[in-house]
């Protein structure tokens, strides 16, 4: 293997960007490139297989840290297959949990959208479609608001106008009281204040923060909205619409409809990822016999194993196994049209990744996957195109 691939060529063959290649170099996933006299990066053909492995592993949900660990095991001279098997098995279980959570979130969103028309908007609410979820959660939230209102009026049984420690409420709730009543942490309340989601509290004579009913309602809304998958930016936008005097319900409905579509798309992606992982685990004994840059179980995952039939379009496969390069002297090439004729002929050979013909030097370079074709097949195809190979 000669290191004669520039970064753009490597990017094209591996199906990644040049920026991604530099990133993988910085993270030491790829070994440092050699430098030509003009300081251009030069890569060998093994880098194609390495990048293909990284791309496939990422598609199976493995993190960069996990990928680096697999590569380190391989470079250390040990087979990484047992470690990869454990990672994929754990990843499949993790995907099961994620899908369960995603389905529950989608159920809550669709439940809220289904019950949309049955809830009238009141002036005191931020958005009843979020604050008053359908089902059993409705009574729980309503009870929390009522309890907070009663507590602020000093009407809670056994509490009067003081908190549980005997401290006076003094016209509002202190941060600890608010946190306990709504079910969040004091740290979360300070965070929402800093992000201007919650209104700025008043201060008591002792300097403590004191929160009114508007803070309670806003905090309950934020908690419910976050539970429906809305981001902090989306929540702030809804609050801004409400504070501006307009009903945010139409905007909220569009957000929830978009969120439901996003969850459907994400669900499809997770199911496909889980399917690939399960297929890889099911074909473990068969896939392990192939040659690979790092791990055949991952590099064969997208094709369903290395013995999978070629596609009907006969497109070149850009990786998976370690590439081999062949350089041939060819007689009879006289112009650019001859170069194109040879390259078109070689493109029809399943397993040829790339070819480059140069009629001036009378040479043809071919990069191919040795698991799918051979040097003899490449040479035979050139002869079939009407050209002779020099000895």
N, C-alpha and C positions, 0 to 999 in steps of 0.2 A: 504494500500500500504506500503510495506516495502522497505526501501532504500537499495536494495541489487544488484543494477546494477553497475558494474565497467564501466570505461569510454570506454573500448574496446567493451563491450557488447552493451552499449548504442549507440555507433557509428554504429555498425553493424545493429541494429534494425532500427535506424532512417535514415540510408543510407547517413551518413556524416562521415567525418574523425574525429579522436580524436583531431587533431589540431584545427578543426573548433569548436568543443565543448569548448575547452579552450578559444578560441577567443570570443565565445558568452558569456562565463562566465565573461571575462574581461570587455566586453562591457555591462554587466548587462542585457543581453537579457535572459539568464538563471539565476535562483537563484544560489547562491554559493552551491557547493556540500558539503555534509557531509563528514566527514573523518573517516575511520576505524582505528582500533588500529595500523595498519601498515602504516597509513597515505594515503592509497589509497582513491581516490575519490569514493563516493557512491551516486547513483542517484535513485530517485523513478521513478515509471513507468509513472507518469504524464510528465516527461521530454521527453519521446518518442513523445507524442502528441505535446508538445511545439516545439521540433525540427522539427517535420513534418510541423507544421504551418510556421515556419521560412523558411524552404526549399520551400514550396509552394508559400509563399509570395514573396520570391526572384525570383522565376520562373515567377511571374506575373509582375516583374519589380519594385516592391516596394524597396525603399532604406532601409538601416539599421536604419536610423533615423526614418523613417515612421513606420517600424516594431516595434521599441521600443515604439513609441507613442501609437500604437494599444495595445501592451501588457500592458503598463502603465494604459490605460483606463480600460482594463479588470481587472487588479489587484486592481484597485480602486473601483471595485464593480459595474461598469457601463457597459452596453453592447456597444461594439465598432462598432456595425454594421452600424449606420448612418455615422460615420467617415470613415469607410472602403468603403462604397458606394461612398462617395465623392472622396476619393483617387483613386478608380478604374475608376470612370468616367473621372477624370482629366487625369489619366494615358492613357486612351484610346484616348483622344484628343491629348495628347503629342505624342503618337505613330503615329497618323495620320500625324502630322507635320514632325516627323522624317522620315516617309516613303516617304513623298513628297520631302524632301531634298535629301534623298538617291536616289530616282528615277531621280532627276535632275542631281546629280553627276554621276550616271551611264550613263545617256544620253550623257553627255559631254565626258566621257571617250570613250564610244562606237563611238561617232562622230569623235573623234580624231583618233581612230584605223581604222575606215572606210576610212578616208581621208589620210591614211598613205602613200600610194604609189604616191599620187599626189604632194607631197611636196619635192622638191630637197633640199639637205643639203648644206648650204653655210658656208664658213669658219668663218664668223663673228658671227654666231649664236651658242648659247649653245646647243639647240635642237629645231628645227623649229616645231616639232610635238607638243611641249608644248607651245612654245612662240607664235606661230601663230595658235590659235585654229580655227577650222572650223566654218563657218557661219559669223554672223555679228561681232563677237569679233575680227576677223582677221584684219579688217580695223582699228578698234579702237587701237589695240596694235601697228600696223605699224605706225599709225599717232603719237602715243606717242613717239616712237623711233625717228621719223623724227623731231618732235618738240624739243626734248632734244638735238639732234645733231645740229639743227639750233641755239638753244639758246646758246650752248657752243661755237659756232662760232660767236656769237654776231649778228645773223641775224634775230632774232625774231622781228616782227613788234612792234615798240614802246618801245623796251627794249634795243636793241643794246647790248653793252657789260656789262650791269649792271642789277641787279635784280630790283624788283618792288619798293624796298625801296631806290634805288639809289646806292646800294653797288656794287662795282666792282666784276664781276664774277672771274676775274683773272685766266683764263685758266681752270675753272672747275665749278661745281655746289656745292653750300653750302648745308648743310644737310636739311635745310628747303625747299630750292628750289627742291632738289631731291625728298623729301617726297611729296610735292604738285604735282609735275609732274607725278610721278609714281602712286600716290594714296595710300601711306602707311604713317605711323606715323614716326616721328623722333626717337621715342623710339624703334620702330621695326627695324629701320636701325642700331641703336647701338647694338641691340640684335643680329642681323645677323653678325655684325662685331665681337662681342665677341665670337660667335660660329664659326668664321672663314669661314662663308659662303660668305660674301662679302670681296673683297680685302681690305687691309689696305689703307685708303685714304692718299693723300699728305696733307701738311699743307701750308696755305698761309702765307704771311708776318705777318698777324695779329693773326696767330695761329688757324684760323678756318679750319675745315675739308673741303677739296675740292675733289670732286668725278669726275672721268672721264667717258667716254662712256662705258668702261668695267663694271663699277659699275652699270650703268643704265641698261645695258643688263642683267647682273646677277640678279638685283633686279626684273626686269620684269619677268625673268624666274622663280625666286623663288615664286613670287606672283601667276603666272599661275600654277606652279606645285602644290602649296598648294591648289589651287582651284580645282585641280583634285584629291585631297585626298592623295597626297604623303607626307610622313613624313619628318621631318627635316633630319634624318639620310639618307633617300633615296635620298633627294635632294643633300646633301653633296657628296654622292657617285657619282651621275651623274656629278657634277661639277668637282670632282677629276679626273674622266675619261676624261673629256673634257680638263682639264688643263694638263693632261698627254699626250695630242696630239692625242688621239683616239676619234673616233665618238661614242657618247654614245647612239645612236639611237636604236640599237638592245637591249641594256640593258633597255632603257626607255620603249620600246614596251613590253618586258617581264614583267616589273613592272606594266604597265597599264593593261595587260591581267590578271595578278594575282589580281590586285585591282578590276577589274570587277567581277572576280569569288568570291572574298571576299564579295563584295557588294551584289551579288546574294544570297550568304549564309546568310548574315546578314538580307537581305530582307525577306527571308523565316522565320528566327527566329522571326523577329518583327511581321510578319503577324500571326504566330502561337501564339505569346504572346497576340496580340490584339484579336485573336479568343477566347482564354481562358478567357480574361477579359470580352469580350462581352457575352460569354456564362454564366459566373458567374453573370453578371448584369441581363441577361434575366431570369435566374433561381432564382432570389433573394428571392422571397416569399417562394419557395419550400425549398431551402437550409437552410433557417433560422430556421427550426424546429428541426434540428438535434443537438445532443450533440457534443460539440467540446472543444478542449483545449483552444482555443482563439476565433476563428471566423469560423463558419461553412461555410460561403460563400467562404472563401479562402481554407479551408481544403477540401472542396468537389470539388474544381475547376478541379483537374486533373482527377477525376473519373466521371465528368458530373453529380454530385449530389450523395447523400448518398444512394439513392435507385437504383443506376446503377447496372446492372447485373454483377455477378462475372465473371472473365476471364475464358476462357476455360481451361487454364493451372492450374487454382486453386492455384495460388501462394499466400502466405500469404501477407496480406496488412500490411505494417509497420507503421501504424499510421493513422491519420485522426481524430479519436475519442479517448477519454480518455480510456486507456487500463485497463483491470482488470486482476488480478492474482488469480489463483486457485491452491491450493496445496492439493494433494490427497494421501492417503495411499492405495497402491495397493498390493494385494497378488498374488503370483505365479511368480514373477520375480526372476529368479535364476542366470542370467548371463548377459553379455553385449549384446548378441543377443536378449534377451528379451527387453532390453532398446531400441535397434534399432527398434524392431518390433512395440513397442508402439509409438515411435516418428514418424515412417512412417505412422502409422494409423492416428495419430493426424494431420499430415501434410496434409491429405486429407480433413480435415474439414475447409471449407471456413470461415475465420475470426480468425483462430488460428495463432498468430504471431510467437510464439515460444514454444517449449516444451523441458523439460529436465527430463530424467528418471534416477533414481539411485537405482539399484537393492539391494545394500547393506543396504540402509536406507529404502527400500521398499516405496519410495516416487516418485511422479511425479509432477513437477511444470509446469503449463500452463499459458501463457499470451495470452489473446484473446481480440478481438474487440467486445464489448457487443452489438453493433448495427447489427452485422452480424452472431453471434452465441451466445450460452448460456452455462452456466455451466452444465446444464442437457444434452445438445448435446455432450459436451466433455466427460462426464461420460459414456454416451451410447456408444460412439465410442471405449472407452477403453474396455468395456464389450464385444463389437463385436469382438475385437481382441483376446478374449479368456482369459481375466484376471478379477479378482474379486476386488471390492472396499471394503476396510475394513471400518467398521462402526466407 
